[in-house]
Amino acid sequence: MIKSLEVQGHNYLKDTVAESFKIKNGKASWESNSETGQTESKNAFYIGINSTPGSWELLVRKLLEANSVDLYPNGNTKLTSVSDHSIGDTLQLKLVEFVGISFEPSYVWFDEDNRFFASPSSWLTTIRKGYESIGSHLYKLQTAKQKENYKRIADELTTQPKGKLVIKNVNVFNSEDGSMMENKTVIVNGNTIEQVTDDADVEENAMIIDGSGKTLMPGLFDMHGHLSRSDGILNLAGGVTSVRDMANNFELPTVRDEFNKNTVLGPRILIMSGFIDQAGPYAGPTGKIVKSLEEGLEAIQFYHDRGYQQIKLYSSIDPSWVKPMAEKTHELGMRLSGHIPSYMIAEQAINDGYDEIQHINMIALNFLGDTIDTRTPLRFSMPGKYAHQIDIEGEEFQKLVKLLKEKDIVIDPTVSIFEGMLTSKAGEPNPSFDTILDRLPIQVKRAFYSGGLPMTDEERPVYKKSYEHMLKMVKALHDAGIRLVAGTDSMVGFGLHKELENYVRAGISVGDVLQIATVNAANITGNDNLGVIKEGYLADMIIIDGNPLEDISNIRRIETTIKDGKVYDCSKLYEAVGVAHFK
């Protein structure tokens, strides 16, 4: 077991990491920027908030010896599988699977001497030097093991009605006008809504759900996801039946097909966005990283040929490339969106062909000039320092609003991620998730106390004021008729609930917010058979304990998710990933 540990460095937001653990005089104590604790020393292993491959190696070696290990500060991890693999002629490795650290099993590759060898993933792979070429092969073997688990869970937790599905005595949210239709019966035949009526005869073999005192509404759309297989269950449990993926690895079409076939539980992936960034020190983490405009145009064609519907540009793209890349994208019938490239402002990107802008900070940066290197965390900290000074009623802001309206530009605010960045303090719960942290696995919960951007005590109230001003900007855009989409770019399911709550907090009516998350999103994605509970529409629906029109936070109280006519008990979905259901 670890007797002492010290970790120093910087995290993703460039804040200082200083974490330590030690056992002394029969006491175990730990300290970091976000937590301090002490307990009687016991036969347990310390899991750091900022762990390293070295500490993971020690934990897994202990698991191989003991099968189950208690953890500091709390919790337990268990060994669930070890499989041997021969790689080439001489390399003998074992794939170790264990649970208790996150929402899904964790995996690591060890060699014959029980030493750490690799930890591959679709975003970041750590592997022993000299063996980089086999990283993708190890990831494929690991993914095959993961799929076995996902298939088992899908088989266990999917209910396919043998006859029709009848939901009786339920209040139905009419997403077309934002009203509530009381005491209705909704009949589903296969994957299609057959009837919405006041009463109906029920066939003998029908599956009946009593919706008394509950609300039936269309499944929610998350319009800013970065999906992996592990996100599928949390999405369905949170009532998310449709997602637009805004950047991913090249495995995305396969994951989409698995979700559609229900071999892995997950939402519909309606839009796949091909990610493109320019090579350099701040290039994005996935997708196509290009060195020239010619390569950028080839990347657009690459995505189009593989069925992608949208292109997302990132922060390092040369501003002079935007117009020709937009022209190529539109020639192929695709939409163009993304970050506003560094040394460019939103107004210029729109005039050069953007159809949509991701993140409300990119709107704020429009008024801070084109000299900011937004490839770096300055794209977060500069709006934190200055967004509160933007005059929403002023000529400059209204000029941009007019341009957005004229060009029918969609805005994807993801405003809630900035609440965490600009208003949270290390040691305090992230306000985007503070209401649900006690429902999460303990090791997941700890990460939400790490704080936001590095800031001084003097800056803290300024950043908070800027965040509140961002909410006002979202409201102003909505009032001006700019089309908004609700996305997370954070923990799936729960992140969307918070995004919708924050739109209401900004002053948008609950009815409008629910329309943004249902029928409006369906229209923007070009799916005119989703987003409405109406005869002939696909049966993607959620049953809520309560009325979200009376309190938007009731959107968290989802009992049942229906996707493509298949029925899922949300409490069992949450249980499968170690999350407690709502009370």
Secondary structure as UniProt FT lines:
FT   STRAND          4..10
FT   TURN            12..13
FT   STRAND          16..24
FT   TURN            25..26
FT   STRAND          27..31
FT   STRAND          36..40
FT   STRAND          44..46
FT   TURN            49..50
FT   HELIX           53..66
FT   STRAND          68..72
FT   STRAND          76..87
FT   TURN            88..90
FT   STRAND          91..99
FT   STRAND          106..111
FT   TURN            112..113
FT   STRAND          116..119
FT   STRAND          126..127
FT   TURN            129..130
FT   HELIX           132..134
FT   HELIX           135..157
FT   STRAND          165..174
FT   TURN            175..178
FT   STRAND          179..189
FT   TURN            190..191
FT   STRAND          192..197
FT   TURN            204..205
FT   STRAND          207..210
FT   TURN            212..213
FT   STRAND          215..218
FT   STRAND          220..225
FT   HELIX           229..231
FT   HELIX           232..237
FT   TURN            238..239
FT   STRAND          240..245
FT   TURN            250..251
FT   HELIX           252..261
FT   STRAND          268..278
FT   TURN            281..282
FT   STRAND          288..290
FT   HELIX           293..305
FT   TURN            306..307
FT   STRAND          310..313
FT   TURN            315..316
FT   HELIX           319..321
FT   HELIX           322..331
FT   TURN            332..333
FT   STRAND          335..338
FT   TURN            342..343
FT   HELIX           346..351
FT   TURN            352..353
FT   STRAND          356..358
FT   HELIX           360..365
FT   TURN            366..367
FT   TURN            374..375
FT   HELIX           378..386
FT   HELIX           387..389
FT   TURN            392..393
FT   HELIX           395..407
FT   STRAND          410..412
FT   HELIX           415..423
FT   TURN            426..427
FT   TURN            431..436
FT   HELIX           437..439
FT   HELIX           442..446
FT   HELIX           447..449
FT   TURN            457..458
FT   HELIX           459..479
FT   TURN            480..481
FT   TURN            492..493
FT   HELIX           494..506
FT   HELIX           510..516
FT   TURN            517..518
FT   HELIX           519..524
FT   TURN            525..526
FT   TURN            528..529
FT   TURN            535..536
FT   STRAND          541..544
FT   TURN            548..550
FT   HELIX           552..556
FT   STRAND          558..563
FT   TURN            564..565
FT   STRAND          566..569
FT   HELIX           570..576
FT   TURN            577..578
//
